[in-house]
């Protein structure tokens, strides 16, 4: 794994309720890079996000997930969130009275312990 890699996924296989979804997926995301996952319904985009986040309904059957140089493959969702991993959907659930920007800022502040300012 290169030192500037923030996320490194090696040979990841994931299944949901005994159904294999991802098979030997490899992905590397460097610090400061932006990547977009695109594909048809059922291609595994949400499965990958949920596996990275540690959703317990998604079983990692093989492979490793490294975040900031640390193996997080078996870490809890809470531990991953505290490390700075956040999963947001294209159409997030609206919370009455709270803008998406304020929601995201609150999540970042909870993880970092630092006050964030929206630009």
Secondary structure, 3 states (H helix, E strand, C coil): CCCCEEEEEEEEEEEECCEEEEEEEEEEEECCCCCCCCCCCCCCHHHHHHHHHCCCCCEEEEEEEEECCEECCCCCHHHHHHHCCCCCCCCCCCECCECHHHHHHHHHHHHHCCCCCCC
